[in-house]
Each structure stands twice: as C-alpha cells, then as structure tokens.
C-alpha cells in the first residue's frame, strides 16, 4: 500500500519550506498567491489529501475577473496611490478572483489615450480610464464596447451616453465646496484665481462651473479672474502663481481644480505669509498635507480612491452578469475633506 503523502513530502514537491506549507494549510500568515498555487499544484500532483483545502485558499472555483485601468501622470503621488488601491481592491474582492492591470498614457492627447485603451482591451474583461473628452475617445469606447469590453469613465466623465458608467465625484459640487471655503477663509477682499488642467477635462470644466456659480450666488462682490490652464504641471502653476501675485498684490484666494498644486504652494511660501491667501487644492499628498499644517492651504478636497476602486470591482461584476438595470449612469462618491486641524 502506497504511503500517504505528508507535509514534508508536499514541501519537497512544491520546492518550499515545511513552514510555508503549514502557513498555506492553516492560514497562519499571508502567503503570496504564486507560492500558494505552487503548493496547490504539487498537492494535486502527489495526491496530497488536503488539496481541496489549498484550492479553497486560492478560491480556484470562483470566476476570474480582470480589470484594466488606463491612467495618466504616472509619477504623480495621486496616481501612485491609485495603483495601490486598484491592486488592493482586486485582491480583496469577494465572489470573484480579480486582478488589476494598469497602463499609463504617454500624454494627455486623445490619440495616446485611445492607443492605450485599445492595447489593453484584449487582455481585460472590463476597462476603466481617466481619459480626456474628445470625439476620438468616444468613438474608441464605442468600438471597444461593440467588441465586448465594457468601459467606465473614472474621475473625468468622458464619452457620456456611450460608456457604461461614470465613477467619481460630482464635480459641480466639488467646485462649489472649494468656492465656499475660499469665500469663508479669505482674510481680505480681493481677486480670486482658478487653475484647471485643461478644457478637455470635463471634470475640471464642471468644477469651474460650480466654483463660479457659487460666487455669483453668494459672493457676487468678489472678482473672479480669468481661468488659467496649467496642464496639471508644477512648473506652469508655480510661474503663473508668481505672475498672479505680482499683478494682484491683494490676491485673496486660489483654487487648483486639478494637478499642479505643488507649484502654487511653493510660490505662496516664497511670496506670502501663512493664511494670507486662501488656497484650496485637490488630493491629499505629502506636500498638500504639509501645506495644510503650515497654513498655506485652507482645504484639501480628496478623491476617495479606495472607494472608487472597490466600486469599480463591484460594478464590473454587475455588468458582466448582464444586470444593466443596476448600473447607474453616474456613480457619485462623496469627497474626503481635510482642513488644517484635521491632518
């Protein structure tokens, strides 16, 4: 009668330590999926009696789901956080074995976004992107969905009426929140400046709309300067803020509706005292947190990235289960608000 395989036998077959096999069998500590799979395959090969238990650890009986993300500005802290949260949301998904694949567009041009989306689509079940608004992007979404890849707009609501859903914040409300903070926090009457990344970002346009509508309604006496485009870059924002402070010594407030806030923070540190100019920025990073603590920023409005990624996993499953009625056209999430006393 053949000897029943033991834990040491399984460890040898899998090429791992006995301690690792013990962790896989008993869940005593986290083990990488690749290692668990190696132990599982070895257990099948040698006929180890607890192979089903190991399979349960791998959830091999669950359907697989691959979510693709097309993002931009790879080096920005915000998008590095997005990567971490997207991977974590996939790992923590229930009822499915999910994984995230992330690619970055080389630029913010429609053509580069489209190329990235089309390159990624064959490898995924569902695609989410932070693309710009443009007819080329909308047509690409139509093509991808016709070929069987549902597309979600993330953060910026592009391809409206075509994409499956938008997952992000209500950007008109975000603009109004920023305006309320500046109108409340500014120490003196004076002009107020606004930066947007560009007018192909529908989310930035909506933030500008909300920002200006608040001032028309509640602070019509404030002078809103012409909106400046900073392409979400630190250097352009830095130079433009220097120019604003030179042209308008009584500048009372600044709202950075997209990226590039680091430039505004740096310029204010050089030319103004804390609390002298009410500054509202987007996303909590090391630099914006420090600006709050030093009173160079009055408020940070942060995207709930973890929630966006978790909801992306949930909505992707709904779409793949063909439960279209359950998919909202716009899936709005509440922002995270940070003030100097909350960091």
Beta strands, then each sheet from edge to edge (+ up, - down):
strand 1: 64-71
strand 2: 97-104
strand 3: 126-129
strand 4: 150-154
strand 5: 165-169
strand 6: 192-196
strand 7: 228-229
strand 8: 253-256
strand 9: 278-282
strand 10: 299-302
strand 11: 330-333
strand 12: 336-338
sheet 1: 2+ 1+ 3+ 4+ 5+ 11+
sheet 2: 7+ 6+ 8+ 9+ 10+ 12-
end
